[in-house]
Amino acid sequence: MFTNIRENIEHELAARSRTSTLAATIDNVKRTCFELANSPDCSVKINVTRLNSFINSLDIKEIKRSSHLMDNPIEFRDEFSEINFHMTLHLFNFGHGFRHPLHQICGCGAWQAMKKGILRLHLNASKGFIDAEALIGLSVEKVNDYFQFPALDSSDYGQKLNLLRDMILQVAHCTGARLVELGYASFTDFIFDHSSGTQPSATKLVENLADHFPAFDDRRCLSSGNEVLFLKKAQIAIAELFQKLGNALSRTISFEDVYQFTVACDNVLPCVLRTLGIIAINPDLENRINSKQFLPAGDEEAHLRASAISVTEMILKSAKGTFWAKELGDYLWTLGKEPRFRKVERHATIETCFY
């Protein structure tokens, strides 16, 4: 199993030819998710009656109150350093499928484990911020130290953390090398170079991130040969960058088109929508999820994510601009923290660096 998983990560991080894949645009995220969710082959079905009832029950003020920003426990010396930390943290915003071994061994879930690790990487960076050199120089020993992972372990949970350690190293080295290849010392240099101008574009910046950095190019090739795009990490990274620093850096990241984004969808939103009865899955898939079996990177996990995005696009359309995708995503994510949702098992796909 672990050999196949490592092969899929290598595939996700392999350079893609833009002549043979769909452009990484927000429009293509919306279109491909809608087409997949409405395909007769989709293993997830949308209950329109339940969806309409949910839409009618929404409290816009509550949605606005639920919108939040990722908290950072440190003071940054300047926006340059903060952007590097922010983009690196979202680069490593994956590992959802490892939440059970992480809770068992590290005492926290995937997001907190990755956040703690990137914070220590930032604090130990020789230049005072995370640059390409820091990513390339990440080692097994440093991952164990920064992420508080135990040494190599042959137990079941230990083997899974060994795999997560490998994924962190592959993503770090691939991205650091790519920055150097492009002529950038850091993510901030890349962001400034691709967003400055008279009208900075959030949608174009997401496309550039996915075009140049495979770990941001969140897409899945289906057994049918079609592709479906999600671009979760790139969208949430830029949406939060806009919320955090849009006013301070208005000439660089004050994006007028950020409201075109979709929700940032991983395994939480499909679980919330399942629990609400808005989406339904077949009994076999539900049994496998509930018994904590891993879903391979492929059709079924793509069906879950695509259906969730399609549902949220219908909600956003009905809202007519009263709230945007980041606010809706935060609201549904907050619901997912409530006991009735937390007790429902989420799907877990471990062989991916996309979420």
N, C-alpha and C positions, 0 to 999 in steps of 0.2 A: 504493500500500500504506500509506504513512504517514498519508494522510488518513483511511483506515478505522480505523487504530490510534488516532489521536487521538479519533475519534468514539466508539470503544468506551470509552476512558478517561473521556470526558465522560459517557457513559452510566453507568459505574460510580459516578461521583461525583455523579450527579443525585439529588436527593431522591426517596425512594420513598414511596408511599402505603401505610401499614400495612394498609389495608383490602383491598389487592389483592396482597399478597405474604405468604409464610409468615412466621410469627413467628420471630425469630432465636434459637431455643432450642437447647440441646444435644440435647434429644430429637429435634428436627427434623433436626439434623445426622445423627444416628444412623439415623433412619428413612429419610430421603431418600437417603442413601448406600447403605443396604442395598437399598432398592427399585431404585435405578438399577443397582447391581452385579449384581443378580439378574434384571434385565430381559433378555428375549431379544434386545433391540436393543443391549445393551451390547457394545462392541467389545473388552472385556477379559473374560477368563474366569479363574475361580479354580480352581486345581488343589487340591482338598481333600486328596488323598493327600499331596502335597508339603507342604501346610500342616500336616497332622497330624504328619508326620515332623519338621518344623521345630519345632513346639510341644514334641514329646517330647525334642528335643535341647537345649532352652533351659536355660541355667544361671542360676538366679535371682540368685545372687551376682554373676555377670558383668553382668547387667542393672542391678543396684543400683550396681555400680562405674562403669558407663557414664553414670549420671545426672550431669548437670553443670549449672552455671549460667553464663550469659553473663558473661565477665570484663569489668570496667570498669577502664580504666587510670588513673583519677583518683580523688581523694578528694572526696566531696561535702560541702558545708557542713552539710547536714542531710537528713533523709528527704524533705522537701518537694522539694528540688532534685533528689534522686536519682529520685524518682517521675516528675517531669517529663521527665528525661532518658530514663528507662526506657520510658515510654509513647511518647515521640516516636520513639525508636529503633525500636520495634516498629511504629509507624505507617508508618515508611519501610522496613520489612522486605519489600522487593519488588525486582524487577529481575533475577530469576534468568535470564531470557531474554537478558540483556545480558552474560552472564559472559565470552563469547569476546571481544567488543570491549573490555570492561573489563580483561581480562588483557592484551590487546594494548597498550592505550593507558595504563592506569593501574597495571598490574602486580599486580592483585588481582581477586578475584571480587566478586560483587554484595554479599554480606553485609559483607565487609571494607570495600568502597568506601562503602557507606551508613553503616557504623559510624564510619569516619573523618570523614565529612562531618557527621554529627550531633554528634560530639565537638567539632568546630571550631565548629559552630553554638552549642553549649552554652558553650564557652569565650569566644565573642565576644558572647554575649547581654548586653545592657546592664544587665539586672537580676540577672545572675549565674545565671540559669536560663532554660530555654526556656519562654516563655509564648506566649499567643495573638498578642501583638504581634510577637514574633520570627518566628512562622510567617507572619503576614501581610506582614511586611517583607522576606521572602526575595526576592531579585532574581536575575536571570541572572548578574550579576557576582559576587554572593555565592555562588551555587551553584558557579560555576567555581572560586572561591577555596577554599571549604570542602571541596568534593568532589574538588578537583584535576582538574577537567575542562579540556581544551583549549578554546580559542575555537571558535566555530561552524566546522564542517568539512564540506566537501561530499563527502569520501570515503565509502565504504560504511560503515565502522566509525564514522566521524565523524557521519554522518547518524543512526545508531542512538543514539549518545550524545546528539545533539541532542534526540532523542525522549525519552530517559530524563531529561534536564534538564527538558524540558517537564512530564513526569509529576511530578517532584519539586516543581516550582513549583505545579502544579495541586492536588496533595494538600496542600501546605503552606497555600496560600491558602484552599482550601475548608475545611480543618479549623480554621484560625485564625478564619475568619469564623464558623464554626459555634459555636465556643466563645464568642465574643463575643455571638452571637445568643442563646445559652442563658444568658448572664449569668455566665460563668466566665472568670477571667483566665488559667487554666492547666488542664492535665490533672489536676494534683493536687487542685485544688478540685473538679473533676468526680468524681474517684475518691472523695474523702472524703465528698462529698454523697450518692453512690450506694452506699456500702458501710458507712456507720456505722450502728450500731444494736445491738440485743441479739444478733442472729444474722446477721452479714454473709454475703451469698450470692455466691459466685464465679459461679455460673451466671446469676444475675440481672444481675450486673455485666457479663458478656459480652454479654448481651442488650441492656443499656442502651448499651454502646459501639456495637454494631451498629445499634441504633435511631437513635442520634443522630449518628453519624459514618459517612458512606458508605464511606470508605476502610477501615473495619473490617467492613463488612457483606458478607463474603465469600460470595457465592452465584453460581450460574450459571443462567440461563434456557435451557432446552434447546429443541431444534427441535420437540419434542413439545408444548411449551407448559408443561411441568412445570418446577419449580424444584428445584435441589439445593443444600443448604447445606454449608459447610465451616468458616467462622469461624476460620481458621487463626491470623491475627495476634492477634485478640482473646483466643483461648484461651491461646496461648503467652505473651502479655504478662501475663495475670492469673496463670497458673500460675507463672511466674518471679517475679512480684511476691510471691506467696504464699511461695515458697521463700526469697526474699531477706529479706523484711521482715515475714513473718508473725508472728514472735516479738516483734520490736521494736514492731510496731503491732497487737497482738493484738485490740484493740477495733475495728479497722478492716478489716484484711485477713487475719485468721485464719479462713479459710473451711473449714467442715466439708464442704461439697459440692464442693470442687475435684476430688475423686477421681471425679466423674461425667464429667469432660471426655473428649473423644476425643483421639487423637494430633493434633498440628499437622502437617498434610500439605501439602507443596508438590510439587516434582518429584523430590525425593531418594528418598522412600519407594517410589513406584512403580518407580523404577529398581532399588532394592535388591530388591524383591519379584520383579521380572522376572528379575533375575540369579539369584535363588534358585530360580526355576522355579515360584514360588507363584502368580503371575499370568502369563497369556500374552496376547499381542496378535497381531492378524492380520499377515501378512507385509508388506502394503502400509504399514500404520502403522509397523511396525518399521523398514522401509526409509527412510521419511520422517524418523523420529527419528534414525536412524543417520547419515543424510546431512545432518543439522543443518538440516533444513527447519523453519520455525516452524509450530507448531500454532495455529490460530486459537482465540481464546477462544470455547469452545462445547462441543459434545458430546464429542469425543474426549478433550480434556484433562480434562473433567469425569469421563468414564468412568474414566480412570487414577486420579484422586484419590479418587473414590468407592469404587472397588474396593480401594484401599489402606486406606482407613478401615474398610471392611467387614471386610477380613482382620484388621486389628488389633483390631477389636471382638471377633472370634472368639477371638483370642489372649488378650485381656483376660478374656473370659468363662471360658476354660479355666484362667486363673491364679487365679481365685477370690479376688482381693484381695491376692495376694502381691506384686504390683507394680501401679502405676497408669499411666495413659496417658502422662504426661510421662516417666516412666522408660522405658517401652517405646519411645516416640518417640526419646528420646536414644540408646538402645541401637541402634536401626535406623539412626539418623543417623550414629552412630559407625562402624557397619559400612560405611556408604556412603563413608567416608573411606579404606577399605582399597583397595589397588591393583586387586584384581579387580573391584571395583565402580566405582572411579573411571574405569576404562578404557571402561566402558559409557556410551554417550551418553544423556543425560537429555532428556526432552521439554522444549521451550522455547516458552513463550507470552509474547510481549513486550507485547501490548496489555492488560496487567492491572496494577493496583496492589494486588492481593490477595496475591501471592506472587512 
